[in-house]
Amino acid sequence: MKEITDPIVKHFRQLYDIDISKFDDAFLSRSILKRSADTLCDSPSSYCKHMEQNDWEGKRFLDSLHIGYSEFFRNPLTFLILERFIIPEILLKLKNTHRQEIRIWSAACAAGEEAYSLAMILEEQKHSNNGKWNYRIFASDISKEQIVKANTSTYSSETLNNMSLKRIRKWFTESPHAGLYDNKVFHINPVLKQNIEFSVFDLFNEQLSSPSGSIFGDFDIVICANLLFYYKTRRRKTILEKTGNALTNGGYLITGETERNFLFRNQYHEVFPESTIFRKNRV
Ligand SMILES: C[S@@+](CC[C@H](N)C(=O)[O-])C[C@H]1O[C@@H](n2cnc3c(N)ncnc32)[C@H](O)[C@@H]1O
């Protein structure tokens, strides 16, 4: 595997001062082989030469490492538990501590599907219990393109597969113009944008502990889902440390389904059996 990854890792280090060795080796070599095939290069070394001769290929390759796939309510069980148990519990805590705001960080938000799903739940609860509380969602991603998409907030019908028709009708309007391959296109209700702040933020940023707009962290919930497995174990720990430290006392950390095991080895316990919702163990 090293003979596939090493030349490209070296190339990025020398030319752009970017360390791509933090990515998981198997994922990195699969990505190199895929881009080599897409560019008709017959070996990783000829792909490396192709990269040296074509400036844009470096950016193309880097983009291919940041897979931006997401869906609304991607893990339905997680969102159900949030809606039925976690948010009501946090609201009770707010009442007892005279706080008025729920603070959430969607730490690898892609095009905003996760953050908007949370905003739907919170808006619905606010409406149903006539609450005098507020919420703020800080949603960040390393990819500027994804943040632009999140702000544009236009989605294809495939991203809505986990949603009830009732929710789709409430929170989206269908565009009169069809999208790619004649697919339906949906615009998000602007009400959902009011309490979300999107920004570009690299979770490996060594200067800042959370997106600058959020100032002091102290989040009730941090969702860091479906990106840990792209990185080496040591780097996953760095991300988990950062997101864990940004939580308020007793706050919840949420991962993707296939990433649950990373947390068991990292001072967390699951709140509901088989769920992806965790709390820090007391030390
Ligand atoms: C597969 S998407 C997951 C989106 C969403 N969290 C979900 O579960 O559906 C992974 C996202 O992680 C982002 N990402 C990867 N590395 C990152 C980093 N170091 N800092 C912040 N975002 C990162 C990618 O740009 C991509 O949008």
The ligand as a MOL file (V3000), in Angstrom:
LIG
                    3D

  0  0  0     0  0            999 V3000
M  V30 BEGIN CTAB
M  V30 COUNTS 27 29 0 0 0
M  V30 BEGIN ATOM
M  V30 1 C -19.6200 11.9540 4.4870 0
M  V30 2 S -19.7940 13.6350 4.9290 0 CHG=1
M  V30 3 C -20.7740 13.4900 6.3930 0
M  V30 4 C -21.8020 14.5950 6.4940 0
M  V30 5 C -22.7330 14.5000 7.7170 0
M  V30 6 N -21.9990 14.6390 8.9450 0
M  V30 7 C -23.4690 13.1720 7.7150 0
M  V30 8 O -23.2420 12.3520 8.6010 0
M  V30 9 O -24.2860 12.9460 6.8230 0 CHG=-1
M  V30 10 C -18.1550 13.9720 5.5780 0
M  V30 11 C -17.8770 15.4740 5.6330 0
M  V30 12 O -16.7190 15.6620 6.4670 0
M  V30 13 C -16.0230 16.7820 5.9560 0
M  V30 14 N -14.6540 16.7510 6.5010 0
M  V30 15 C -13.6640 15.8640 6.2220 0
M  V30 16 N -12.5540 16.1760 6.9040 0
M  V30 17 C -12.8470 17.2650 7.6600 0
M  V30 18 C -12.1080 18.0450 8.5780 0
M  V30 19 N -10.8230 17.7640 8.8390 0
M  V30 20 N -12.7110 19.0900 9.1790 0
M  V30 21 C -14.0080 19.3860 8.9070 0
M  V30 22 N -14.7640 18.6960 8.0230 0
M  V30 23 C -14.1970 17.6290 7.4150 0
M  V30 24 C -16.1010 16.5660 4.4440 0
M  V30 25 O -15.8210 17.7510 3.7240 0
M  V30 26 C -17.5430 16.0740 4.2770 0
M  V30 27 O -18.4270 17.1180 3.9780 0
M  V30 END ATOM
M  V30 BEGIN BOND
M  V30 1 1 1 2
M  V30 2 1 2 3
M  V30 3 1 2 10
M  V30 4 1 3 4
M  V30 5 1 4 5
M  V30 6 1 5 6
M  V30 7 1 5 7
M  V30 8 2 7 8
M  V30 9 1 7 9
M  V30 10 1 10 11
M  V30 11 1 11 12
M  V30 12 1 11 26
M  V30 13 1 12 13
M  V30 14 1 13 14
M  V30 15 1 13 24
M  V30 16 1 14 15
M  V30 17 1 14 23
M  V30 18 2 15 16
M  V30 19 1 16 17
M  V30 20 1 17 18
M  V30 21 2 17 23
M  V30 22 1 18 19
M  V30 23 2 18 20
M  V30 24 1 20 21
M  V30 25 2 21 22
M  V30 26 1 22 23
M  V30 27 1 24 25
M  V30 28 1 24 26
M  V30 29 1 26 27
M  V30 END BOND
M  V30 END CTAB
M  END
